[in-house]
Amino acid sequence: MDVIEKMRGVPTGRFGMHADVPKEPVVINSATIISE
């Protein structure tokens, strides 16, 4: 969940007709599926 917390902290603004868009690109370099 730390990735989500980092994404939550990114500054956002308006872009065209969309509100609350990240001002800088959010890039996820890799993802791993784990079992619960």
C-alpha positions as CSV (number, residue, x, y, z in Angstrom):
1,M,0.0,0.0,0.0
2,D,3.0,2.3,0.2
3,V,2.8,2.8,-3.6
4,I,-0.7,4.1,-3.2
5,E,0.4,6.5,-0.5
6,K,3.1,7.9,-2.7
7,M,0.6,8.4,-5.6
8,R,-1.8,10.1,-3.2
9,G,0.9,12.7,-2.4
10,V,1.5,13.8,-6.0
11,P,0.4,17.4,-6.8
12,T,-2.6,17.6,-9.1
13,G,-4.4,20.2,-11.2
14,R,-6.7,20.7,-14.2
15,F,-5.9,19.3,-17.7
16,G,-8.4,20.2,-20.3
17,M,-11.8,19.1,-19.2
18,H,-10.3,16.8,-16.5
19,A,-9.8,17.8,-12.9
20,D,-7.4,16.3,-10.4
21,V,-4.8,15.1,-12.9
22,P,-1.2,14.6,-11.7
23,K,1.0,17.5,-12.7
24,E,3.9,15.1,-13.3
25,P,3.6,11.7,-14.9
26,V,3.1,8.8,-12.5
27,V,5.2,5.8,-13.7
28,I,5.0,2.3,-12.3
29,N,8.1,0.5,-13.4
30,S,7.1,-3.0,-12.3
31,A,4.3,-5.0,-10.6
32,T,4.3,-8.4,-8.9
33,I,1.3,-10.6,-8.2
34,I,1.4,-12.0,-4.7
35,S,-1.0,-14.4,-3.1
36,E,-2.9,-13.4,-0.1
